[in-house]
Amino acid sequence: MTFTGTGQPPITIDSIAEMLEKIKRTKYSIGYIDRRVDDEEIHFLNAR
């Protein structure tokens, strides 16, 4: 959809801490990080 002009590309974040804050502030959000972080407000899915 991004290439047809009807969608938007994903937002990129510079750090894991910034990603976690963005996930907490955005309802129903999904974010990708390279390691597990202990935070009770965030649910993790291990995709290995």
CHARMM internal coordinates of N, CA and C (Angstrom, degrees):
IC EDIT
DIST 1 N 1 CA 1.4475
DIST 1 CA 1 C 1.5326
ANGL 1 N 1 CA 1 C 110.93
DIST 1 C 2 N 1.3286
ANGL 1 CA 1 C 2 N 116.78
DIHE 1 N 1 CA 1 C 2 N -31.86
DIST 2 N 2 CA 1.4595
ANGL 1 C 2 N 2 CA 118.94
DIHE 1 CA 1 C 2 N 2 CA 179.64
DIST 2 CA 2 C 1.5214
ANGL 2 N 2 CA 2 C 111.12
DIHE 1 C 2 N 2 CA 2 C -60.93
DIST 2 C 3 N 1.3189
ANGL 2 CA 2 C 3 N 117.01
DIHE 2 N 2 CA 2 C 3 N -41.93
DIST 3 N 3 CA 1.4623
ANGL 2 C 3 N 3 CA 120.90
DIHE 2 CA 2 C 3 N 3 CA -176.33
DIST 3 CA 3 C 1.5238
ANGL 3 N 3 CA 3 C 113.25
DIHE 2 C 3 N 3 CA 3 C -73.88
DIST 3 C 4 N 1.3263
ANGL 3 CA 3 C 4 N 117.72
DIHE 3 N 3 CA 3 C 4 N -19.25
DIST 4 N 4 CA 1.4681
ANGL 3 C 4 N 4 CA 120.17
DIHE 3 CA 3 C 4 N 4 CA 178.33
DIST 4 CA 4 C 1.5196
ANGL 4 N 4 CA 4 C 111.75
DIHE 3 C 4 N 4 CA 4 C -88.61
DIST 4 C 5 N 1.3400
ANGL 4 CA 4 C 5 N 116.86
DIHE 4 N 4 CA 4 C 5 N -8.45
DIST 5 N 5 CA 1.4522
ANGL 4 C 5 N 5 CA 120.84
DIHE 4 CA 4 C 5 N 5 CA -179.55
DIST 5 CA 5 C 1.5206
ANGL 5 N 5 CA 5 C 113.54
DIHE 4 C 5 N 5 CA 5 C 89.37
DIST 5 C 6 N 1.3346
ANGL 5 CA 5 C 6 N 117.93
DIHE 5 N 5 CA 5 C 6 N 1.72
DIST 6 N 6 CA 1.4632
ANGL 5 C 6 N 6 CA 120.29
DIHE 5 CA 5 C 6 N 6 CA -179.16
DIST 6 CA 6 C 1.5229
ANGL 6 N 6 CA 6 C 112.68
DIHE 5 C 6 N 6 CA 6 C -98.98
DIST 6 C 7 N 1.3275
ANGL 6 CA 6 C 7 N 118.64
DIHE 6 N 6 CA 6 C 7 N -8.13
DIST 7 N 7 CA 1.4604
ANGL 6 C 7 N 7 CA 121.61
DIHE 6 CA 6 C 7 N 7 CA -179.85
DIST 7 CA 7 C 1.5092
ANGL 7 N 7 CA 7 C 111.07
DIHE 6 C 7 N 7 CA 7 C -121.68
DIST 7 C 8 N 1.3170
ANGL 7 CA 7 C 8 N 115.73
DIHE 7 N 7 CA 7 C 8 N 178.03
DIST 8 N 8 CA 1.4546
ANGL 7 C 8 N 8 CA 121.41
DIHE 7 CA 7 C 8 N 8 CA 178.15
DIST 8 CA 8 C 1.5269
ANGL 8 N 8 CA 8 C 109.29
DIHE 7 C 8 N 8 CA 8 C -122.50
DIST 8 C 9 N 1.3169
ANGL 8 CA 8 C 9 N 117.47
DIHE 8 N 8 CA 8 C 9 N 143.02
DIST 9 N 9 CA 1.4630
ANGL 8 C 9 N 9 CA 119.44
DIHE 8 CA 8 C 9 N 9 CA 178.27
DIST 9 CA 9 C 1.5346
ANGL 9 N 9 CA 9 C 110.33
DIHE 8 C 9 N 9 CA 9 C -69.89
DIST 9 C 10 N 1.3313
ANGL 9 CA 9 C 10 N 117.80
DIHE 9 N 9 CA 9 C 10 N 159.24
DIST 10 N 10 CA 1.4576
ANGL 9 C 10 N 10 CA 120.18
DIHE 9 CA 9 C 10 N 10 CA 178.48
DIST 10 CA 10 C 1.5302
ANGL 10 N 10 CA 10 C 111.20
DIHE 9 C 10 N 10 CA 10 C -64.91
DIST 10 C 11 N 1.3173
ANGL 10 CA 10 C 11 N 115.66
DIHE 10 N 10 CA 10 C 11 N 152.89
DIST 11 N 11 CA 1.4638
ANGL 10 C 11 N 11 CA 121.64
DIHE 10 CA 10 C 11 N 11 CA 176.57
DIST 11 CA 11 C 1.5210
ANGL 11 N 11 CA 11 C 107.90
DIHE 10 C 11 N 11 CA 11 C -79.44
DIST 11 C 12 N 1.3269
ANGL 11 CA 11 C 12 N 117.48
DIHE 11 N 11 CA 11 C 12 N 134.45
DIST 12 N 12 CA 1.4583
ANGL 11 C 12 N 12 CA 120.48
DIHE 11 CA 11 C 12 N 12 CA 177.14
DIST 12 CA 12 C 1.5240
ANGL 12 N 12 CA 12 C 109.08
DIHE 11 C 12 N 12 CA 12 C -102.22
DIST 12 C 13 N 1.3195
ANGL 12 CA 12 C 13 N 115.34
DIHE 12 N 12 CA 12 C 13 N 144.04
DIST 13 N 13 CA 1.4575
ANGL 12 C 13 N 13 CA 123.18
DIHE 12 CA 12 C 13 N 13 CA -176.53
DIST 13 CA 13 C 1.5291
ANGL 13 N 13 CA 13 C 108.00
DIHE 12 C 13 N 13 CA 13 C -123.59
DIST 13 C 14 N 1.3276
ANGL 13 CA 13 C 14 N 117.99
DIHE 13 N 13 CA 13 C 14 N 147.60
DIST 14 N 14 CA 1.4595
ANGL 13 C 14 N 14 CA 122.09
DIHE 13 CA 13 C 14 N 14 CA -175.20
DIST 14 CA 14 C 1.5220
ANGL 14 N 14 CA 14 C 115.33
DIHE 13 C 14 N 14 CA 14 C -87.25
DIST 14 C 15 N 1.3391
ANGL 14 CA 14 C 15 N 118.78
DIHE 14 N 14 CA 14 C 15 N -17.43
DIST 15 N 15 CA 1.4640
ANGL 14 C 15 N 15 CA 119.47
DIHE 14 CA 14 C 15 N 15 CA -177.41
DIST 15 CA 15 C 1.5231
ANGL 15 N 15 CA 15 C 110.63
DIHE 14 C 15 N 15 CA 15 C -147.56
DIST 15 C 16 N 1.3205
ANGL 15 CA 15 C 16 N 115.84
DIHE 15 N 15 CA 15 C 16 N 160.52
DIST 16 N 16 CA 1.4631
ANGL 15 C 16 N 16 CA 121.24
DIHE 15 CA 15 C 16 N 16 CA 177.09
DIST 16 CA 16 C 1.5192
ANGL 16 N 16 CA 16 C 110.10
DIHE 15 C 16 N 16 CA 16 C -63.34
DIST 16 C 17 N 1.3211
ANGL 16 CA 16 C 17 N 117.95
DIHE 16 N 16 CA 16 C 17 N -41.72
DIST 17 N 17 CA 1.4712
ANGL 16 C 17 N 17 CA 121.28
DIHE 16 CA 16 C 17 N 17 CA 179.74
DIST 17 CA 17 C 1.5239
ANGL 17 N 17 CA 17 C 110.93
DIHE 16 C 17 N 17 CA 17 C -60.36
DIST 17 C 18 N 1.3239
ANGL 17 CA 17 C 18 N 116.86
DIHE 17 N 17 CA 17 C 18 N -42.14
DIST 18 N 18 CA 1.4636
ANGL 17 C 18 N 18 CA 120.97
DIHE 17 CA 17 C 18 N 18 CA 178.77
DIST 18 CA 18 C 1.5318
ANGL 18 N 18 CA 18 C 110.66
DIHE 17 C 18 N 18 CA 18 C -66.12
DIST 18 C 19 N 1.3289
ANGL 18 CA 18 C 19 N 116.95
DIHE 18 N 18 CA 18 C 19 N -38.71
DIST 19 N 19 CA 1.4660
ANGL 18 C 19 N 19 CA 120.97
DIHE 18 CA 18 C 19 N 19 CA 177.90
DIST 19 CA 19 C 1.5260
ANGL 19 N 19 CA 19 C 110.39
DIHE 18 C 19 N 19 CA 19 C -63.09
DIST 19 C 20 N 1.3299
ANGL 19 CA 19 C 20 N 117.12
DIHE 19 N 19 CA 19 C 20 N -45.56
DIST 20 N 20 CA 1.4591
ANGL 19 C 20 N 20 CA 120.39
DIHE 19 CA 19 C 20 N 20 CA -179.80
DIST 20 CA 20 C 1.5246
ANGL 20 N 20 CA 20 C 111.68
DIHE 19 C 20 N 20 CA 20 C -61.36
DIST 20 C 21 N 1.3213
ANGL 20 CA 20 C 21 N 117.55
DIHE 20 N 20 CA 20 C 21 N -41.15
DIST 21 N 21 CA 1.4683
ANGL 20 C 21 N 21 CA 120.68
DIHE 20 CA 20 C 21 N 21 CA 177.85
DIST 21 CA 21 C 1.5287
ANGL 21 N 21 CA 21 C 111.21
DIHE 20 C 21 N 21 CA 21 C -65.75
DIST 21 C 22 N 1.3218
ANGL 21 CA 21 C 22 N 117.16
DIHE 21 N 21 CA 21 C 22 N -39.82
DIST 22 N 22 CA 1.4743
ANGL 21 C 22 N 22 CA 121.23
DIHE 21 CA 21 C 22 N 22 CA 178.45
DIST 22 CA 22 C 1.5274
ANGL 22 N 22 CA 22 C 110.31
DIHE 21 C 22 N 22 CA 22 C -63.81
DIST 22 C 23 N 1.3328
ANGL 22 CA 22 C 23 N 117.46
DIHE 22 N 22 CA 22 C 23 N -41.08
DIST 23 N 23 CA 1.4597
ANGL 22 C 23 N 23 CA 121.69
DIHE 22 CA 22 C 23 N 23 CA 178.56
DIST 23 CA 23 C 1.5254
ANGL 23 N 23 CA 23 C 110.43
DIHE 22 C 23 N 23 CA 23 C -64.22
DIST 23 C 24 N 1.3206
ANGL 23 CA 23 C 24 N 117.36
DIHE 23 N 23 CA 23 C 24 N -42.39
DIST 24 N 24 CA 1.4656
ANGL 23 C 24 N 24 CA 121.30
DIHE 23 CA 23 C 24 N 24 CA -179.40
DIST 24 CA 24 C 1.5302
ANGL 24 N 24 CA 24 C 111.65
DIHE 23 C 24 N 24 CA 24 C -64.31
DIST 24 C 25 N 1.3357
ANGL 24 CA 24 C 25 N 117.52
DIHE 24 N 24 CA 24 C 25 N -35.29
DIST 25 N 25 CA 1.4699
ANGL 24 C 25 N 25 CA 121.63
DIHE 24 CA 24 C 25 N 25 CA -176.26
DIST 25 CA 25 C 1.5268
ANGL 25 N 25 CA 25 C 113.59
DIHE 24 C 25 N 25 CA 25 C -84.62
DIST 25 C 26 N 1.3279
ANGL 25 CA 25 C 26 N 118.04
DIHE 25 N 25 CA 25 C 26 N -15.63
DIST 26 N 26 CA 1.4647
ANGL 25 C 26 N 26 CA 121.23
DIHE 25 CA 25 C 26 N 26 CA -174.36
DIST 26 CA 26 C 1.5268
ANGL 26 N 26 CA 26 C 109.83
DIHE 25 C 26 N 26 CA 26 C -112.90
DIST 26 C 27 N 1.3265
ANGL 26 CA 26 C 27 N 116.66
DIHE 26 N 26 CA 26 C 27 N 111.79
DIST 27 N 27 CA 1.4573
ANGL 26 C 27 N 27 CA 121.76
DIHE 26 CA 26 C 27 N 27 CA -178.52
DIST 27 CA 27 C 1.5247
ANGL 27 N 27 CA 27 C 110.95
DIHE 26 C 27 N 27 CA 27 C -62.27
DIST 27 C 28 N 1.3353
ANGL 27 CA 27 C 28 N 116.80
DIHE 27 N 27 CA 27 C 28 N 138.21
DIST 28 N 28 CA 1.4641
ANGL 27 C 28 N 28 CA 124.85
DIHE 27 CA 27 C 28 N 28 CA 179.21
DIST 28 CA 28 C 1.5311
ANGL 28 N 28 CA 28 C 113.03
DIHE 27 C 28 N 28 CA 28 C 61.35
DIST 28 C 29 N 1.3143
ANGL 28 CA 28 C 29 N 117.73
DIHE 28 N 28 CA 28 C 29 N 28.17
DIST 29 N 29 CA 1.4639
ANGL 28 C 29 N 29 CA 120.19
DIHE 28 CA 28 C 29 N 29 CA -178.18
DIST 29 CA 29 C 1.5228
ANGL 29 N 29 CA 29 C 111.98
DIHE 28 C 29 N 29 CA 29 C -84.85
DIST 29 C 30 N 1.3052
ANGL 29 CA 29 C 30 N 114.56
DIHE 29 N 29 CA 29 C 30 N 160.00
DIST 30 N 30 CA 1.4639
ANGL 29 C 30 N 30 CA 123.03
DIHE 29 CA 29 C 30 N 30 CA 175.43
DIST 30 CA 30 C 1.5205
ANGL 30 N 30 CA 30 C 106.71
DIHE 29 C 30 N 30 CA 30 C -129.84
DIST 30 C 31 N 1.3152
ANGL 30 CA 30 C 31 N 116.16
DIHE 30 N 30 CA 30 C 31 N 134.15
DIST 31 N 31 CA 1.4562
ANGL 30 C 31 N 31 CA 120.69
DIHE 30 CA 30 C 31 N 31 CA 177.43
DIST 31 CA 31 C 1.5099
ANGL 31 N 31 CA 31 C 109.84
DIHE 30 C 31 N 31 CA 31 C -137.10
DIST 31 C 32 N 1.3085
ANGL 31 CA 31 C 32 N 116.75
DIHE 31 N 31 CA 31 C 32 N 155.06
DIST 32 N 32 CA 1.4532
ANGL 31 C 32 N 32 CA 122.48
DIHE 31 CA 31 C 32 N 32 CA -178.39
DIST 32 CA 32 C 1.5285
ANGL 32 N 32 CA 32 C 109.23
DIHE 31 C 32 N 32 CA 32 C -117.26
DIST 32 C 33 N 1.3452
ANGL 32 CA 32 C 33 N 116.27
DIHE 32 N 32 CA 32 C 33 N 126.23
DIST 33 N 33 CA 1.4532
ANGL 32 C 33 N 33 CA 121.83
DIHE 32 CA 32 C 33 N 33 CA 174.55
DIST 33 CA 33 C 1.5242
ANGL 33 N 33 CA 33 C 107.96
DIHE 32 C 33 N 33 CA 33 C -131.72
DIST 33 C 34 N 1.3261
ANGL 33 CA 33 C 34 N 116.86
DIHE 33 N 33 CA 33 C 34 N 162.43
DIST 34 N 34 CA 1.4626
ANGL 33 C 34 N 34 CA 120.08
DIHE 33 CA 33 C 34 N 34 CA -173.68
DIST 34 CA 34 C 1.5240
ANGL 34 N 34 CA 34 C 115.00
DIHE 33 C 34 N 34 CA 34 C -91.88
DIST 34 C 35 N 1.3157
ANGL 34 CA 34 C 35 N 117.59
DIHE 34 N 34 CA 34 C 35 N 1.28
DIST 35 N 35 CA 1.4677
ANGL 34 C 35 N 35 CA 120.20
DIHE 34 CA 34 C 35 N 35 CA 177.11
DIST 35 CA 35 C 1.5223
ANGL 35 N 35 CA 35 C 110.34
DIHE 34 C 35 N 35 CA 35 C -153.06
DIST 35 C 36 N 1.3315
ANGL 35 CA 35 C 36 N 115.42
DIHE 35 N 35 CA 35 C 36 N 160.59
DIST 36 N 36 CA 1.4576
ANGL 35 C 36 N 36 CA 121.53
DIHE 35 CA 35 C 36 N 36 CA 178.93
DIST 36 CA 36 C 1.5220
ANGL 36 N 36 CA 36 C 110.01
DIHE 35 C 36 N 36 CA 36 C -80.43
DIST 36 C 37 N 1.3244
ANGL 36 CA 36 C 37 N 116.87
DIHE 36 N 36 CA 36 C 37 N 139.98
DIST 37 N 37 CA 1.4552
ANGL 36 C 37 N 37 CA 123.04
DIHE 36 CA 36 C 37 N 37 CA 178.83
DIST 37 CA 37 C 1.5222
ANGL 37 N 37 CA 37 C 107.94
DIHE 36 C 37 N 37 CA 37 C -124.88
DIST 37 C 38 N 1.3225
ANGL 37 CA 37 C 38 N 117.03
DIHE 37 N 37 CA 37 C 38 N 136.09
DIST 38 N 38 CA 1.4592
ANGL 37 C 38 N 38 CA 120.67
DIHE 37 CA 37 C 38 N 38 CA 178.89
DIST 38 CA 38 C 1.5264
ANGL 38 N 38 CA 38 C 110.29
DIHE 37 C 38 N 38 CA 38 C -76.40
DIST 38 C 39 N 1.3154
ANGL 38 CA 38 C 39 N 115.96
DIHE 38 N 38 CA 38 C 39 N 105.84
DIST 39 N 39 CA 1.4667
ANGL 38 C 39 N 39 CA 122.19
DIHE 38 CA 38 C 39 N 39 CA 178.79
DIST 39 CA 39 C 1.5239
ANGL 39 N 39 CA 39 C 107.40
DIHE 38 C 39 N 39 CA 39 C -152.47
DIST 39 C 40 N 1.3157
ANGL 39 CA 39 C 40 N 117.16
DIHE 39 N 39 CA 39 C 40 N 116.31
DIST 40 N 40 CA 1.4629
ANGL 39 C 40 N 40 CA 121.73
DIHE 39 CA 39 C 40 N 40 CA -176.08
DIST 40 CA 40 C 1.5237
ANGL 40 N 40 CA 40 C 113.52
DIHE 39 C 40 N 40 CA 40 C -67.69
DIST 40 C 41 N 1.3331
ANGL 40 CA 40 C 41 N 117.84
DIHE 40 N 40 CA 40 C 41 N -17.71
DIST 41 N 41 CA 1.4710
ANGL 40 C 41 N 41 CA 121.49
DIHE 40 CA 40 C 41 N 41 CA -178.61
DIST 41 CA 41 C 1.5283
ANGL 41 N 41 CA 41 C 112.30
DIHE 40 C 41 N 41 CA 41 C -83.34
DIST 41 C 42 N 1.3297
ANGL 41 CA 41 C 42 N 117.58
DIHE 41 N 41 CA 41 C 42 N -10.57
DIST 42 N 42 CA 1.4526
ANGL 41 C 42 N 42 CA 121.39
DIHE 41 CA 41 C 42 N 42 CA -175.06
DIST 42 CA 42 C 1.5105
ANGL 42 N 42 CA 42 C 110.01
DIHE 41 C 42 N 42 CA 42 C -120.17
DIST 42 C 43 N 1.3291
ANGL 42 CA 42 C 43 N 117.05
DIHE 42 N 42 CA 42 C 43 N 135.39
DIST 43 N 43 CA 1.4666
ANGL 42 C 43 N 43 CA 123.48
DIHE 42 CA 42 C 43 N 43 CA 177.40
DIST 43 CA 43 C 1.5161
ANGL 43 N 43 CA 43 C 108.44
DIHE 42 C 43 N 43 CA 43 C -99.18
DIST 43 C 44 N 1.3066
ANGL 43 CA 43 C 44 N 116.74
DIHE 43 N 43 CA 43 C 44 N 136.79
DIST 44 N 44 CA 1.4597
ANGL 43 C 44 N 44 CA 121.83
DIHE 43 CA 43 C 44 N 44 CA -177.20
DIST 44 CA 44 C 1.5078
ANGL 44 N 44 CA 44 C 111.73
DIHE 43 C 44 N 44 CA 44 C -110.19
DIST 44 C 45 N 1.3058
ANGL 44 CA 44 C 45 N 115.16
DIHE 44 N 44 CA 44 C 45 N 146.44
DIST 45 N 45 CA 1.4559
ANGL 44 C 45 N 45 CA 123.55
DIHE 44 CA 44 C 45 N 45 CA 172.91
DIST 45 CA 45 C 1.5167
ANGL 45 N 45 CA 45 C 106.22
DIHE 44 C 45 N 45 CA 45 C -124.63
DIST 45 C 46 N 1.3132
ANGL 45 CA 45 C 46 N 116.65
DIHE 45 N 45 CA 45 C 46 N 119.02
DIST 46 N 46 CA 1.4558
ANGL 45 C 46 N 46 CA 120.63
DIHE 45 CA 45 C 46 N 46 CA 179.46
DIST 46 CA 46 C 1.5207
ANGL 46 N 46 CA 46 C 108.23
DIHE 45 C 46 N 46 CA 46 C -83.47
DIST 46 C 47 N 1.3109
ANGL 46 CA 46 C 47 N 117.52
DIHE 46 N 46 CA 46 C 47 N 117.13
DIST 47 N 47 CA 1.4706
ANGL 46 C 47 N 47 CA 122.29
DIHE 46 CA 46 C 47 N 47 CA -175.27
DIST 47 CA 47 C 1.5233
ANGL 47 N 47 CA 47 C 111.67
DIHE 46 C 47 N 47 CA 47 C -107.48
DIST 47 C 48 N 1.3059
ANGL 47 CA 47 C 48 N 117.89
DIHE 47 N 47 CA 47 C 48 N 41.13
DIST 48 N 48 CA 1.4780
ANGL 47 C 48 N 48 CA 120.78
DIHE 47 CA 47 C 48 N 48 CA 179.40
DIST 48 CA 48 C 1.4726
ANGL 48 N 48 CA 48 C 111.41
DIHE 47 C 48 N 48 CA 48 C -90.64
END
COOR INIT
IC SEED 1 N 1 CA 1 C
IC BUILD
